[in-house]
Amino acid sequence: MPSFVLLVRARGDADPAMRIGITVSKKVGNAVVRNRMKRRFRALVREVLPEAGIPGADHVLIGRNGGIERPFDDLKAELAKALVKVKR
């Protein structure tokens, strides 16, 4: 089961900046768990998005159960794979 859902939408303006949104539902855990997951997602985005992101698009990561236990390298590979699928 994936640790997150990735939504990407092109804005359609001339701005090539990539924007990011991160959300984790209360179903995932308490505030400590949700905030830890958001910190991990922010670190993940800083590493992967500059090379693999889509310019001029909004990227939204929605955290899912089990994402907090996943190794960071697995999350990184998952995000890179999702971005490749979106680019097609």
C-alpha positions as CSV (number, residue, x, y, z in Angstrom):
1,M,0.0,0.0,0.0
2,P,1.4,3.4,-0.9
3,S,2.5,5.8,1.9
4,F,0.9,8.8,0.1
5,V,-1.2,9.9,-2.8
6,L,0.3,12.4,-5.2
7,L,-1.9,14.9,-7.0
8,V,-0.4,17.2,-9.7
9,R,-2.3,19.9,-11.5
10,A,-0.8,22.3,-14.1
11,R,-1.7,25.9,-13.2
12,G,-1.7,27.1,-16.8
13,D,0.0,30.4,-16.0
14,A,3.5,31.5,-17.2
15,D,5.1,31.0,-13.8
16,P,7.5,28.0,-13.9
17,A,7.5,27.7,-10.1
18,M,6.5,24.4,-8.5
19,R,4.2,24.7,-5.5
20,I,3.7,22.0,-2.9
21,G,0.9,21.2,-0.5
22,I,1.1,18.6,2.2
23,T,-1.9,17.2,4.2
24,V,-2.2,14.3,6.6
25,S,-5.6,13.3,7.9
26,K,-6.5,12.7,11.6
27,K,-7.1,9.1,10.6
28,V,-3.4,8.6,10.3
29,G,-2.6,9.3,14.0
30,N,-2.3,11.9,16.7
31,A,-0.7,15.3,16.2
32,V,2.8,14.1,16.9
33,V,2.6,11.4,14.2
34,R,1.0,13.7,11.7
35,N,3.6,16.5,12.2
36,R,6.4,14.0,11.9
37,M,5.0,12.7,8.7
38,K,4.7,16.3,7.3
39,R,8.3,16.9,8.3
40,R,9.4,13.8,6.4
41,F,7.3,14.8,3.4
42,R,8.9,18.3,3.4
43,A,12.4,16.7,3.4
44,L,11.4,14.3,0.7
45,V,10.1,17.2,-1.5
46,R,13.3,19.2,-1.0
47,E,15.3,16.2,-2.3
48,V,13.2,14.9,-5.2
49,L,11.0,17.8,-6.5
50,P,13.8,20.0,-8.0
51,E,14.9,17.3,-10.4
52,A,11.7,15.3,-11.0
53,G,8.9,17.8,-10.4
54,I,6.8,19.3,-13.1
55,P,7.4,23.1,-13.6
56,G,4.4,25.3,-13.4
57,A,2.3,22.8,-11.5
58,D,0.9,22.3,-8.0
59,H,2.0,19.1,-6.3
60,V,-0.1,17.8,-3.3
61,L,1.0,14.9,-1.1
62,I,-1.7,13.3,1.0
63,G,-0.3,11.1,3.8
64,R,-1.7,7.6,4.3
65,N,-1.5,5.1,7.1
66,G,1.9,3.3,7.3
67,G,3.9,6.1,5.8
68,I,5.5,7.0,9.0
69,E,7.2,3.6,9.4
70,R,8.5,3.4,5.8
71,P,12.2,4.0,5.3
72,F,13.1,7.4,3.8
73,D,14.8,5.8,0.8
74,D,11.6,3.8,0.0
75,L,9.5,7.0,0.2
76,K,12.0,8.8,-2.1
77,A,11.8,6.0,-4.7
78,E,8.0,6.0,-4.4
79,L,7.8,9.7,-5.1
80,A,10.2,9.6,-8.0
81,K,8.2,6.7,-9.5
82,A,4.9,8.6,-9.0
83,L,6.3,11.7,-10.7
84,V,7.5,9.7,-13.7
85,K,4.0,8.3,-14.1
86,V,2.5,11.8,-13.9
87,K,4.8,13.1,-16.6
88,R,3.6,10.6,-19.1
